Amino acid sequence: MGLWTLNHFYAVIPAFIIFAGIAILLGFLLKNKNEETKLLPLRIIAVAILLLEFAKQAISISRGYDLYHLPFHYCSLFVYLLPLHAFSFGKLKKHIDGITFASCASLFLFFLIVPTILYPESAITNVANNFFDFHTVAFHHLVVLYLFVAIALKQFKLSFKRDFPIIAIILSAYVIIATILSYTLKVNFQNLRTCNLEAIEGIRLSITEAIGWFGQAIYIFLIFILTTLFGYLAYTLIWLFYRFVIVRKTKVK
């Protein structure tokens, strides 16, 4: 599996351009509104995320349930984080801001670098014929829309000093839980058993063939470390855009 396909290009790039347009429009229309009004678009997206997930779980149960549909993938974090971010206030909101921003930014960066790891080309071609394919495409795209709109409405109050420890704790806890469930249920959460990116999977296989279970342990440890490091990287890159483009542009006005 490569990094991009033509179908991914057609599915991702036009959608992101539209999302950027929506975010800019909402930022303009709601710039002088109160916080409750500014949160409304985010709450609508968060509720849509929840409804999609409830529908996926209900349909999976009705068909005999596939353990792969358990909400313990990395992107399942958004089922919990986005509603918390959209509906929380005060000190809790400040602590949720950083991890929500980092997770959404990580997904966006994955979209730009390797969208095929988020969902296969078949999900795009079957999006109108299969609910689970529709779910995976719509779900991931709604998260990016949430990020764009939240940035445009300045709904992230960020602090490296406060946010980075929280990001490390939550993402580390997630990987530990996902690892336990991956190996007890034999489900490939967070690519912790195998990697669906061909180049990395080849390396994993070479290491495990050479040194056995210890090689797999090294692979899991690297996923553990890289999940947080990638969160830091995505946070920093998107923060730079947020700080020096969005915030500065507002101050100039």
Salt bridges, closest charged atoms under 4 A:
GLU35 OE2 - LYS38 NZ 3.99
GLU36 OE2 - ARG43 NH1 2.70
GLU53 OE2 - LYS56 NZ 3.43
GLU53 OE1 - HIS135 NE2 3.39
ASP97 OD1 - HIS85 NE2 2.73
ASP97 OD1 - LYS93 NZ 3.06
ASP163 OD1 - ARG162 NE 3.08
GLU201 OE2 - ARG204 NH2 2.62
